[in-house]
Amino acid sequence: MIAILGLSLRTLVRPHGKDAPKILLLILVFAFEPFSIAVMNAENRGFPLKFDYFLYAIDKSLGLSAFWVARLLSEWQRSILFIVYQSLTAAMIAWYGVNLRRRDGRPAGLLVAYLVTFGLGPCLYLIVPACGPRHAFGNVFPAGNPDVPLLPVRLNYWPNAIPSLHVATALLFVFFAGRNRVLGGVAWLYLAATVAATLAFEHYVIDLVVAVPFACFATLVARGKLRPALFRLAVVLLWLLAIRIDTPALIAHPVWLRMLAFATVFSAAFGVRAGQSVIPSRERPAVPEGSQSSAIPSTTGYYSRMPPNTPAI
């Protein structure tokens, strides 16, 4: 509320400024929480059977589970991570504002990536509806080691586990950090804290694995790279369908499961690196490789339209 009031006052004081109204509009969009709650409640009513036991079994086959990670954390660490987990909306607004202010920022692309992530994400939830270990296992999480059947279970909570939109969004911050080392460091730190926070409270490890190509998909769509974007989306869908249809085969071959998970994250890591270096500045004109005009300004473009006696800068 303080941020909204401050931006509203800034808009009144500087009516010709462009940044404050854009950020204020973004805040108002994210403040429309009743709509998202209604959507998730409808999904919960429509899909009462959840696949949490499937995701739990896959985590065990991966050899790295949310139970194990959460047990490593002390109470004060969990308290800090809970703040990180709850800060996602504020972080999204802040990162959009950073991109608005930076000369090489990509605010429009980031906004498109946000819309793709949170527009398609709830639809993907319905392929493998799951609530997360805290809701599926109650007090057994994280200290216990439950032995559960590989069957859907009726749970009364939102099916918003896989893919993890928290991790996908934190990855977007890395994609849209540009070449600024400070911003890149902040983005990677927030990503690491988000990974720990999701495993401490709401997600399975496999949720995070599937979130990585989903974040790449959203970023490629924002860049207009539709073919590679569809490939990343195909990876996401293959994971979800394999879990939904044939989890027993996945957990029966743990070595192959780990290799597939590693390949999914590793290949997307190259996408993150490429995204940082390839996303162009909104200020820098594109020049074809090998063109001599990269060294000598063109006299038929911008400079030819300048008024007489105007010094070239």
Wavefront OBJ file of the C-alpha trace (Angstrom):
o trace
v 0.000 0.000 0.000
v 2.886 2.361 0.769
v 4.395 1.606 -2.652
v 1.067 2.273 -4.378
v 0.630 5.565 -2.477
v 4.199 6.661 -3.264
v 3.862 5.886 -6.963
v 0.481 7.622 -7.079
v 1.994 10.776 -5.567
v 4.929 10.603 -7.961
v 2.509 10.325 -10.879
v 0.698 13.449 -9.678
v 3.926 15.400 -9.140
v 5.496 14.239 -12.418
v 2.542 13.685 -14.768
v 4.832 13.374 -17.797
v 6.980 10.645 -16.270
v 6.614 7.242 -17.872
v 7.981 4.864 -15.243
v 5.680 5.445 -12.267
v 2.380 4.896 -14.151
v 3.712 1.661 -15.680
v 4.832 0.269 -12.334
v 1.570 1.405 -10.714
v -0.399 -0.406 -13.423
v 1.662 -3.559 -12.838
v 0.986 -3.372 -9.095
v -2.739 -3.025 -9.703
v -2.679 -6.060 -12.014
v -0.963 -8.205 -9.386
v -3.262 -6.836 -6.685
v -6.232 -8.516 -8.365
v -5.807 -11.498 -6.071
v -9.476 -12.565 -5.813
v -9.452 -13.657 -9.470
v -6.437 -15.948 -9.047
v -7.915 -17.398 -5.858
v -11.183 -18.116 -7.655
v -9.299 -19.891 -10.462
v -7.326 -22.080 -8.070
v -10.436 -22.896 -6.033
v -12.184 -23.970 -9.224
v -9.243 -26.169 -10.184
v -9.272 -27.752 -6.737
v -12.978 -28.543 -7.000
v -12.597 -29.911 -10.511
v -9.560 -32.067 -9.696
v -9.901 -33.375 -6.136
v -7.504 -36.286 -6.746
v -3.894 -35.209 -6.456
v -0.688 -36.905 -7.619
v 1.513 -35.973 -4.674
v 2.471 -39.583 -3.976
v 3.742 -39.864 -7.562
v 5.957 -36.793 -7.179
v 7.173 -37.997 -3.790
v 8.161 -41.361 -5.316
v 10.033 -39.623 -8.132
v 11.937 -37.499 -5.622
v 12.993 -40.638 -3.773
v 14.259 -42.164 -7.032
v 16.162 -38.966 -7.790
v 17.951 -39.391 -4.463
v 17.157 -35.804 -3.465
v 13.830 -35.017 -1.828
v 12.131 -32.004 -0.307
v 11.970 -33.973 2.973
v 15.767 -34.207 3.077
v 16.317 -30.532 2.192
v 13.748 -29.268 4.697
v 15.289 -31.363 7.495
v 18.614 -29.576 6.980
v 17.095 -26.186 7.791
v 16.823 -24.709 11.269
v 13.806 -22.737 12.432
v 15.415 -19.341 11.859
v 16.491 -20.370 8.357
v 12.953 -21.521 7.581
v 11.618 -18.185 8.854
v 13.888 -16.260 6.475
v 13.037 -18.547 3.575
v 9.336 -18.118 4.241
v 9.789 -14.360 3.787
v 11.581 -15.047 0.497
v 8.773 -17.355 -0.591
v 6.130 -14.714 0.154
v 8.098 -11.926 -1.559
v 7.625 -13.108 -5.153
v 5.025 -10.527 -6.199
v 7.042 -7.660 -4.741
v 10.194 -9.004 -6.414
v 8.407 -9.201 -9.783
v 7.319 -5.570 -9.512
v 10.790 -4.476 -8.405
v 12.504 -6.323 -11.270
v 10.102 -4.775 -13.762
v 10.938 -1.359 -12.319
v 14.659 -2.089 -12.607
v 14.216 -2.985 -16.267
v 12.265 0.218 -16.823
v 15.060 2.311 -15.380
v 18.034 0.540 -16.973
v 19.230 1.701 -20.348
v 19.626 -1.903 -21.505
v 16.465 -3.073 -19.735
v 13.754 -5.120 -21.434
v 10.560 -4.237 -19.520
v 8.195 -5.173 -22.346
v 9.821 -8.578 -22.789
v 9.796 -9.212 -19.050
v 6.112 -8.348 -18.861
v 5.356 -10.769 -21.720
v 7.343 -13.475 -19.899
v 5.314 -12.809 -16.743
v 2.050 -13.118 -18.664
v 3.116 -16.352 -20.366
v 4.320 -17.874 -17.091
v 1.210 -17.082 -15.070
v -1.196 -17.519 -17.938
v -0.088 -21.000 -18.993
v 1.204 -22.229 -15.632
v -2.226 -22.850 -14.035
v -3.219 -24.858 -17.122
v -0.147 -27.066 -16.795
v -1.012 -27.671 -13.139
v -3.988 -29.717 -14.280
v -1.903 -32.321 -16.119
v -0.378 -33.512 -12.840
v -2.436 -31.828 -10.088
v -0.551 -31.843 -6.785
v -0.517 -29.726 -3.624
v 3.029 -30.053 -2.298
v 4.511 -32.088 0.570
v 3.383 -29.785 3.369
v -0.262 -30.218 2.394
v -0.097 -33.850 1.276
v 1.792 -35.216 4.303
v 0.882 -32.777 7.087
v 2.888 -33.221 10.282
v 4.896 -36.047 8.717
v 6.738 -33.437 6.635
v 9.684 -33.035 6.890
v 10.804 -35.298 9.733
v 9.092 -38.484 8.578
v 9.827 -41.037 5.891
v 6.366 -42.119 4.724
v 5.722 -45.236 2.704
v 2.735 -44.466 0.476
v 1.026 -46.276 -2.412
v 1.492 -45.035 -5.953
v -2.102 -43.840 -6.274
v -3.872 -40.477 -6.597
v -5.089 -39.223 -3.234
v -8.011 -36.926 -2.441
v -6.671 -33.641 -1.038
v -8.516 -30.394 -0.485
v -5.956 -27.833 -1.549
v -4.885 -25.949 -4.665
v -3.173 -28.071 -7.343
v -0.249 -25.684 -7.848
v 2.894 -27.792 -7.430
v 4.353 -28.749 -10.828
v 5.879 -26.828 -12.494
v 7.017 -24.487 -9.724
v 6.112 -20.956 -10.825
v 8.204 -19.531 -7.995
v 11.378 -21.054 -9.426
v 10.349 -20.288 -13.009
v 9.839 -16.619 -12.121
v 13.119 -16.417 -10.207
v 14.806 -17.778 -13.336
v 13.181 -14.981 -15.341
v 15.008 -12.527 -13.100
v 18.275 -14.176 -14.148
v 17.297 -14.050 -17.821
v 16.450 -10.365 -17.620
v 19.418 -9.266 -15.519
v 21.325 -8.270 -18.650
v 25.093 -7.992 -18.433
v 25.166 -6.072 -15.170
v 27.162 -8.196 -12.732
v 25.536 -6.708 -9.651
v 22.025 -7.361 -10.935
v 23.084 -10.806 -12.108
v 24.432 -11.598 -8.656
v 21.215 -10.398 -7.012
v 19.148 -12.496 -9.427
v 21.192 -15.659 -8.819
v 21.051 -15.105 -5.044
v 17.279 -14.713 -5.156
v 17.023 -17.838 -7.315
v 19.077 -19.871 -4.828
v 16.971 -18.624 -1.910
v 13.772 -19.379 -3.842
v 14.923 -22.932 -4.578
v 15.570 -23.504 -0.872
v 12.272 -21.860 0.103
v 10.170 -23.905 -2.308
v 11.649 -27.166 -1.047
v 11.245 -26.070 2.556
v 7.505 -25.419 2.215
v 5.589 -26.184 -0.947
v 7.344 -28.205 -3.644
v 9.017 -31.435 -4.651
v 12.404 -31.504 -6.364
v 10.862 -32.650 -9.639
v 8.659 -29.520 -9.594
v 11.809 -27.426 -9.821
v 13.309 -29.546 -12.600
v 10.252 -29.044 -14.808
v 10.174 -25.325 -13.965
v 13.549 -24.741 -15.641
v 12.523 -25.451 -19.265
v 9.224 -23.686 -18.576
v 11.098 -20.500 -17.671
v 13.166 -20.884 -20.851
v 9.944 -21.258 -22.838
v 8.473 -18.032 -21.402
v 11.671 -16.096 -22.093
v 11.970 -17.348 -25.677
v 8.338 -16.415 -26.337
v 9.098 -12.922 -25.008
v 12.024 -12.715 -27.447
v 9.879 -13.884 -30.357
v 11.844 -17.142 -30.758
v 8.834 -19.395 -31.230
v 10.474 -22.557 -32.571
v 12.990 -22.994 -29.746
v 10.245 -21.911 -27.333
v 7.998 -24.730 -28.519
v 10.842 -27.190 -28.045
v 11.169 -26.109 -24.394
v 7.423 -26.406 -23.936
v 7.562 -29.908 -25.444
v 10.134 -30.863 -22.791
v 7.790 -29.615 -20.077
v 4.840 -31.539 -21.525
v 6.878 -34.730 -21.925
v 7.840 -34.628 -18.250
v 4.260 -34.005 -17.131
v 2.764 -36.694 -19.348
v 5.423 -39.232 -18.360
v 4.695 -38.580 -14.676
v 0.941 -38.756 -15.200
v 0.939 -41.871 -17.394
v 3.955 -43.970 -16.393
v 5.548 -42.977 -13.106
v 6.281 -46.668 -12.272
v 8.588 -46.860 -15.301
v 10.380 -43.668 -14.253
v 11.090 -44.803 -10.710
v 12.034 -48.288 -11.904
v 15.081 -46.813 -13.659
v 16.538 -44.274 -11.216
v 19.793 -43.863 -13.149
v 17.963 -42.870 -16.307
v 15.646 -40.639 -14.299
v 18.587 -38.765 -12.805
v 20.253 -38.438 -16.199
v 17.086 -37.010 -17.731
v 16.650 -34.547 -14.867
v 20.287 -33.463 -15.099
v 20.054 -33.070 -18.891
v 16.892 -30.976 -18.527
v 18.468 -28.557 -16.053
v 21.909 -28.531 -17.696
v 20.585 -27.740 -21.169
v 18.413 -24.981 -19.754
v 21.425 -23.545 -17.917
v 22.959 -22.863 -21.317
v 19.690 -21.181 -22.210
v 20.037 -18.904 -19.190
v 23.572 -17.987 -20.200
v 22.496 -17.382 -23.774
v 19.547 -15.366 -22.588
v 21.814 -13.066 -20.603
v 24.164 -12.448 -23.516
v 21.782 -12.492 -26.472
v 18.836 -10.392 -25.281
v 19.595 -7.086 -27.031
v 19.514 -3.634 -25.527
v 16.462 -1.579 -26.383
v 18.831 1.310 -27.085
v 21.347 -0.482 -29.307
v 20.497 -0.735 -33.034
v 20.954 -4.124 -34.629
v 23.808 -4.282 -37.137
v 24.335 -7.313 -39.389
v 27.513 -9.253 -38.730
v 30.290 -8.516 -41.146
v 28.795 -5.200 -42.192
v 31.274 -2.353 -42.523
v 28.631 0.016 -41.229
v 29.370 -1.288 -37.724
v 32.515 0.824 -37.747
v 31.314 3.825 -39.819
v 27.963 5.517 -39.179
v 25.573 5.440 -42.102
v 25.028 8.741 -43.908
v 21.714 7.633 -45.349
v 19.914 6.944 -42.093
v 19.705 9.034 -38.960
v 22.462 11.538 -39.783
v 21.008 12.404 -43.179
v 17.789 13.516 -41.499
v 19.460 15.929 -39.056
v 18.935 19.657 -39.578
v 21.825 21.615 -41.173
v 24.690 22.669 -38.902
v 23.701 20.083 -36.296
v 26.854 18.573 -34.736
v 27.059 14.808 -34.846
v 27.369 13.170 -31.438
l 1 2 3 4 5 6 7 8 9 10 11 12 13 14 15 16 17 18 19 20 21 22 23 24 25 26 27 28 29 30 31 32 33 34 35 36 37 38 39 40 41 42 43 44 45 46 47 48 49 50 51 52 53 54 55 56 57 58 59 60 61 62 63 64 65 66 67 68 69 70 71 72 73 74 75 76 77 78 79 80 81 82 83 84 85 86 87 88 89 90 91 92 93 94 95 96 97 98 99 100 101 102 103 104 105 106 107 108 109 110 111 112 113 114 115 116 117 118 119 120 121 122 123 124 125 126 127 128 129 130 131 132 133 134 135 136 137 138 139 140 141 142 143 144 145 146 147 148 149 150 151 152 153 154 155 156 157 158 159 160 161 162 163 164 165 166 167 168 169 170 171 172 173 174 175 176 177 178 179 180 181 182 183 184 185 186 187 188 189 190 191 192 193 194 195 196 197 198 199 200 201 202 203 204 205 206 207 208 209 210 211 212 213 214 215 216 217 218 219 220 221 222 223 224 225 226 227 228 229 230 231 232 233 234 235 236 237 238 239 240 241 242 243 244 245 246 247 248 249 250 251 252 253 254 255 256 257 258 259 260 261 262 263 264 265 266 267 268 269 270 271 272 273 274 275 276 277 278 279 280 281 282 283 284 285 286 287 288 289 290 291 292 293 294 295 296 297 298 299 300 301 302 303 304 305 306 307 308 309 310 311 312 313
